[in-house]
Amino acid sequence: MLWWNGYELAARARKSAAPPSHGVRYEGPNLEWETERLRVAQELWGEGFADPGGAEYILNMIKFFGLDPSMSVLDLGAGLGGSSRTMSEKFGVWVTGLEASEELAEAGMALSVKAGMGKKAAISHFDQETFEHKPKSIDCVFSKEFFFTIADKPAFLNTVESLMKPRGQLLFTDYVLAPSAEKTVAFEKWLEFEPATPHAWSVQDYKEALATLHLDIRVAEDITDQFHAMVTRAWAQYIKVLQNRGVEPEGAPVLVQEVELWARRVQAIEAGNLQVFRFHALKKDTDRLMSSW
């Protein structure tokens, strides 16, 4: 059975009324940021995460950085801040997390404060189209499946390059367009359902843009199969949990939306239109090169 049959499970729950409960219990009121959507996301992907990849996955990804406490990291599209807190807690680095969704940014900051990391792993809302940062101030820039939402990627990447120190590093994963693949119905449905309008590039687009900015690409790796397995495994496990405990009617609409979002992403991947790639690039020390001329 396909995991997105969980859509039917949630839809049935939405139509049914919850049975009366005669037990006596007290649950404190949720804080403003503790929404049903964020509860579902964390049950699915892990505490503090709103998308695939928990702490172990993040640590494996950032091994290229060689982080130490003297370094600074910028986490773009930080979500609930799970990646930011993981990096800061493991390596003692100062991480600035920037998130385009106000809802996620507020919740992410609350979780950082709760973890005692409100300063070392701060999460803030930002406008990805206009954001600025102190030039040459960041050692490492990290991002997960976020750049595809940026309409003007050349300008955005130029800003990212400008804030990196000489020999700074850029590590990101992103949805990319598969080469020479005829667009399918699954791909069109993916475009329609994404919360933010996709502006996906091909791998070659990224290579050319990064080269223009004097960023030396060290890794351009296809991680589609790993990503696909991670998503489908997490959803299959979660649907089993829901089948055993049931779906609360108030949570059903959110669950339906999440199932459909991820089903469409997976179907676009399976149709051969969408891939997931990991890029690691190093900023060339142009100042040193110019001084040697």
Long-range contacts (C-beta under 8 A, 24 or more apart in sequence): 3-232, 3-235, 3-236, 3-239, 4-235, 4-259, 4-260, 4-262, 4-263, 4-266, 5-239, 6-235, 6-238, 6-239, 6-242, 6-255, 6-259, 7-256, 7-259, 7-260, 7-263, 9-239, 9-242, 9-243, 9-247, 10-242, 10-247, 10-251, 10-252, 10-253, 10-255, 10-256, 10-259, 11-252, 11-256, 12-247, 13-246, 13-247, 13-248, 13-249, 13-251, 13-252, 13-255, 14-247, 14-249, 14-252, 14-253, 14-256, 16-249, 17-249, 18-248, 18-249, 31-110, 32-106, 33-103, 33-106, 33-107, 33-110, 34-107, 35-103, 35-107, 36-250, 36-251, 36-254, 37-103, 37-254, 37-257, 37-258, 38-80, 38-103, 38-104, 38-107, 39-251, 40-251, 40-254, 40-255, 40-258, 41-80, 41-258, 42-80, 43-238, 43-241, 44-234, 44-235, 44-238, 44-258, 45-234, 46-82, 47-82, 48-80, 48-81, 48-82, 48-85, 48-111, 49-79, 49-80, 49-82, 49-83, 50-79, 50-80, 50-82, 50-104, 51-79, 51-144, 51-145, 52-227, 52-230, 52-231, 52-234, 53-83, 53-144, 53-230, 54-82, 55-82, 55-86, 57-230, 58-82, 58-83, 58-86, 58-87, 59-86, 59-90, 61-171, 61-173, 61-278, 62-87, 62-140, 62-142, 62-171, 64-169, 64-171, 64-218, 64-219, 64-280, 65-140, 65-142, 65-169, 65-171, 67-91, 67-93, 67-140, 68-92, 68-93, 69-93, 71-139, 71-140, 72-96, 72-137, 72-138, 72-139, 72-140, 73-138, 73-139, 73-140, 73-141, 73-142, 74-98, 74-133, 74-138, 74-140, 74-141, 74-142, 74-163, 75-142, 75-143, 76-128, 76-141, 76-142, 76-143, 76-146, 76-147, 76-160, 76-172, 77-143, 77-144, 77-145, 77-146, 77-147, 77-149, 78-104, 78-105, 78-108, 78-123, 79-104, 79-108, 79-144, 80-104, 80-107, 80-108, 80-111, 80-123, 81-108, 81-109, 81-111, 81-112, 81-121, 81-123, 83-142, 83-144, 84-108, 84-112, 84-121, 84-123, 85-111, 85-112, 85-115, 85-117, 85-121, 87-121, 87-142, 88-117, 88-120, 88-121, 89-115, 89-117, 89-121, 92-120, 93-120, 94-120, 95-120, 95-121, 95-122, 96-122, 96-124, 96-138, 97-121, 97-122, 97-123, 97-124, 98-123, 98-124, 98-125, 98-126, 98-131, 99-123, 99-124, 99-125, 99-126, 100-125, 100-126, 100-127, 100-128, 100-146, 100-149, 100-196, 101-125, 128-156, 129-156, 131-159, 132-159, 133-159, 133-163, 134-163, 135-162, 135-163, 136-162, 136-163, 136-164, 136-165, 136-166, 136-168, 137-163, 137-165, 138-163, 138-164, 138-165, 138-168, 139-164, 139-165, 139-168, 139-169, 140-168, 140-169, 140-170, 140-171, 141-168, 141-169, 141-170, 141-171, 141-172, 142-171, 142-172, 143-171, 143-172, 143-173, 143-174, 144-172, 144-173, 145-173, 145-174, 145-175, 145-276, 146-172, 146-174, 147-172, 147-174, 147-201, 148-174, 148-175, 148-176, 148-198, 148-199, 148-200, 148-201, 149-194, 149-196, 149-197, 149-198, 149-199, 150-199, 151-197, 151-199, 153-199, 153-201, 153-205, 153-209, 154-209, 157-209, 157-210, 157-213, 158-213, 161-213, 161-214, 161-215, 161-283, 164-283, 165-283, 166-283, 166-284, 166-285, 166-286, 166-287, 166-288, 167-282, 167-283, 167-285, 168-282, 168-283, 169-280, 169-281, 169-282, 169-283, 170-210, 170-215, 170-279, 170-280, 170-281, 170-282, 170-283, 171-278, 171-279, 171-280, 171-281, 172-278, 172-279, 173-223, 173-227, 173-276, 173-277, 173-278, 173-279, 174-200, 174-201, 174-206, 174-276, 174-277, 174-279, 175-200, 175-265, 175-274, 175-275, 175-276, 176-200, 176-201, 176-202, 176-203, 176-206, 176-274, 176-275, 176-276, 176-277, 177-201, 177-202, 177-273, 177-274, 177-275, 178-272, 178-273, 178-274, 178-275, 179-203, 179-204, 181-272, 181-273, 183-273, 184-268, 184-271, 184-272, 184-273, 186-264, 186-267, 186-268, 186-270, 186-271, 186-273, 187-268, 187-271, 187-273, 187-274, 189-264, 189-267, 189-268, 190-264, 190-265, 190-267, 190-268, 190-273, 190-274, 193-260, 193-261, 193-264, 194-261, 195-261, 200-274, 203-275, 203-277, 206-277, 206-279, 210-279, 210-281, 214-283, 214-284, 214-286, 215-281, 215-282, 215-283, 215-284, 216-281, 216-282, 216-283, 216-284, 217-279, 217-280, 217-281, 218-280, 218-281, 218-282, 219-278, 219-279, 219-280, 220-277, 220-278, 220-279, 221-277, 221-278, 221-279, 222-275, 222-276, 222-277, 223-276, 223-277, 223-278, 224-269, 224-275, 224-276, 224-277, 227-269, 227-276, 228-266, 228-269, 228-270, 228-276, 231-262, 231-265, 231-266, 232-266, 235-259, 235-262
